[in-house]
């Protein structure tokens, strides 16, 4: 009896990464406009954190899993749940669900995410330069935010906000570059070489 023939299925699904990068980038920009002092914490940030930065990225993480992309799965799913968790940290105390975090616990939260992001940044060394900028600036952002929380220095928090706007903008750029480069079949917006 002969073994069954192998069937090769070609993946013709769209690249979900630009959606995840846009979700991350736009939400990061809005939060850091707040951190830079342009406006207060309000429902614009909270809603973006739940639905766009949160849910959209988690969905993209699931899509990346289907595409056998471990890095994309971990990145989008983790950062999606980061946003949902951050909104929970802000809202839960208002509903009597635990105490609001003090400076040390909030800084610890940010440092843990900074360490995670450092390892993800190392992973981008085999990816495009654009993603290296996104993750490198994200590492800096988390540690600046943690220092700002620990010191209570509004200048550091403002600097973190400005750096966070850059981080979000770099993710936005990377997403748009992936979309436009695919549509036009040429490099419209450079991403930098992909390491092999």
C-alpha positions as CSV (number, residue, x, y, z in Angstrom):
1,X,0.0,0.0,0.0
2,X,1.4,3.4,-1.0
3,X,1.5,6.3,1.5
4,X,-0.9,9.1,0.7
5,X,0.5,11.9,-1.4
6,X,1.5,15.1,0.3
7,X,-0.8,18.1,-0.3
8,X,0.9,21.5,-0.3
9,X,-1.5,24.4,0.5
10,X,-0.4,27.8,-0.7
11,X,-1.1,30.6,1.8
12,X,-3.0,33.3,-0.1
13,X,-4.2,35.2,3.0
14,X,-3.4,38.9,3.5
15,X,-0.5,40.1,5.7
16,X,-2.1,41.0,9.0
17,X,1.0,42.8,10.4
18,X,0.1,46.3,9.1
19,X,-3.2,46.3,11.0
20,X,-1.4,45.3,14.2
21,X,1.3,47.9,13.7
22,X,-1.3,50.6,13.0
23,X,-3.3,49.6,16.1
24,X,-0.2,49.7,18.2
25,X,1.1,52.9,16.6
26,X,-2.1,55.0,16.8
27,X,-2.8,54.0,20.4
28,X,0.8,54.7,21.4
29,X,0.7,58.1,19.8
30,X,-2.5,59.1,21.6
31,X,-1.3,57.9,25.0
32,X,2.0,59.7,24.6
33,X,0.3,62.9,23.5
34,X,-1.2,62.7,27.0
35,X,2.2,61.8,28.6
36,X,3.7,64.8,26.8
37,X,1.1,67.0,28.5
38,X,-1.2,67.9,25.5
39,X,-4.4,66.6,27.1
40,X,-5.6,64.6,30.1
41,X,-6.5,61.0,30.4
42,X,-9.9,60.5,28.8
43,X,-12.1,58.1,26.9
44,X,-10.2,58.7,23.6
45,X,-7.2,56.8,25.1
46,X,-9.2,54.3,27.1
47,X,-11.4,53.3,24.1
48,X,-8.4,53.1,21.8
49,X,-6.6,51.0,24.4
50,X,-9.5,48.5,24.6
51,X,-10.6,48.2,21.0
52,X,-7.8,49.2,18.7
53,X,-4.5,48.8,20.7
54,X,-6.1,45.9,22.6
55,X,-8.6,43.8,20.7
56,X,-7.3,44.5,17.2
57,X,-3.8,43.5,18.1
58,X,-5.0,40.3,19.8
59,X,-6.9,39.4,16.6
60,X,-3.8,40.1,14.5
61,X,-1.8,37.9,16.8
62,X,-4.2,35.0,16.1
63,X,-3.9,35.7,12.4
64,X,-0.1,35.7,12.6
65,X,-0.3,32.3,14.4
66,X,-2.2,31.0,11.4
67,X,0.6,32.2,9.2
68,X,3.2,30.3,11.4
69,X,4.8,33.6,12.5
70,X,5.9,33.1,16.1
71,X,7.4,36.6,16.5
72,X,4.2,38.3,15.1
73,X,2.0,36.0,17.3
74,X,3.8,36.8,20.5
75,X,4.3,40.5,19.7
76,X,0.8,41.4,18.7
77,X,-1.0,39.2,21.2
78,X,1.2,40.3,24.1
79,X,1.0,44.1,23.3
80,X,-2.7,43.8,22.6
81,X,-3.2,42.4,26.1
82,X,-0.8,45.1,27.4
83,X,-3.3,47.8,26.3
84,X,-6.3,46.0,27.7
85,X,-4.4,45.5,31.0
86,X,-3.3,49.2,31.1
87,X,-7.0,50.2,30.7
88,X,-7.9,47.8,33.5
89,X,-5.2,49.3,35.8
90,X,-6.7,52.7,35.2
91,X,-10.4,51.8,35.5
92,X,-10.6,48.9,38.0
93,X,-9.9,51.1,41.1
94,X,-12.7,53.5,40.0
95,X,-15.1,50.5,40.3
96,X,-13.8,49.4,43.7
97,X,-11.8,46.5,42.1
98,X,-8.5,46.9,44.0
99,X,-6.4,49.9,44.9
100,X,-4.8,52.2,42.3
101,X,-1.1,51.3,41.8
102,X,1.5,53.3,43.6
103,X,4.7,54.5,41.9
104,X,6.7,51.3,42.7
105,X,4.1,48.9,41.4
106,X,3.4,50.9,38.2
107,X,7.2,51.2,37.6
108,X,7.5,47.5,38.1
109,X,4.8,46.9,35.5
110,X,6.6,49.1,33.0
111,X,10.0,47.5,33.7
112,X,8.7,44.0,33.2
113,X,7.3,45.2,29.8
114,X,10.6,46.9,29.1
115,X,12.5,43.7,29.7
116,X,10.1,41.7,27.5
117,X,10.5,44.4,24.8
118,X,14.3,44.2,25.0
119,X,14.1,40.5,24.0
120,X,11.7,41.3,21.2
121,X,14.0,44.0,20.1
122,X,16.8,41.5,19.8
123,X,14.5,39.4,17.6
124,X,14.2,42.3,15.2
125,X,17.9,42.0,14.4
126,X,16.8,39.3,11.9
127,X,14.0,41.5,10.6
128,X,13.8,45.0,8.9
129,X,15.5,48.1,10.1
130,X,12.0,49.7,10.5
131,X,11.0,47.1,13.0
132,X,14.3,47.6,14.8
133,X,13.4,51.3,15.2
134,X,9.9,50.4,16.5
135,X,11.1,48.0,19.1
136,X,14.2,49.9,20.1
137,X,12.2,53.0,20.7
138,X,9.6,51.0,22.6
139,X,12.3,49.7,25.0
140,X,13.5,53.2,25.6
141,X,9.9,54.3,26.2
142,X,9.1,51.7,28.8
143,X,12.2,52.5,30.8
144,X,11.7,56.2,30.6
145,X,8.1,55.8,31.7
146,X,9.3,53.6,34.6
147,X,11.9,56.2,35.7
148,X,9.2,58.9,35.4
149,X,6.9,57.0,37.7
150,X,9.6,56.3,40.2
151,X,10.9,59.8,40.4
152,X,7.6,61.6,39.8
153,X,9.6,64.0,37.6
154,X,7.2,65.6,35.1
155,X,10.0,66.5,32.8
156,X,11.0,62.8,32.4
157,X,7.3,62.0,31.8
158,X,7.1,64.7,29.2
159,X,10.4,63.4,27.5
160,X,8.9,59.9,27.6
161,X,5.8,61.2,25.9
162,X,7.8,62.8,23.1
163,X,9.8,59.6,22.7
164,X,6.5,57.6,22.7
165,X,5.1,59.7,20.0
166,X,8.2,58.9,17.9
167,X,7.7,55.2,18.7
168,X,4.1,55.2,17.7
169,X,4.9,57.1,14.6
170,X,7.6,54.6,13.6
171,X,5.1,51.8,13.9
172,X,2.6,53.8,11.8
173,X,5.3,54.4,9.2
174,X,6.2,50.7,9.1
175,X,2.6,49.7,8.7
176,X,2.0,52.1,5.8
177,X,5.2,51.1,4.2
178,X,4.2,47.5,4.2
179,X,0.8,48.4,2.7
180,X,2.0,50.7,0.0
181,X,5.0,48.6,-1.0
182,X,2.7,45.6,-1.5
183,X,0.1,47.6,-3.4
184,X,2.6,49.2,-5.8
185,X,4.9,46.1,-6.0
186,X,7.9,48.3,-5.4
187,X,9.6,50.2,-2.6
188,X,7.5,53.3,-2.0
189,X,8.5,53.7,1.6
190,X,11.8,51.9,2.5
191,X,11.8,49.4,5.4
192,X,15.5,48.6,5.4
193,X,17.0,45.3,4.5
194,X,15.7,42.1,6.0
195,X,18.5,40.0,7.6
196,X,18.8,36.4,6.5
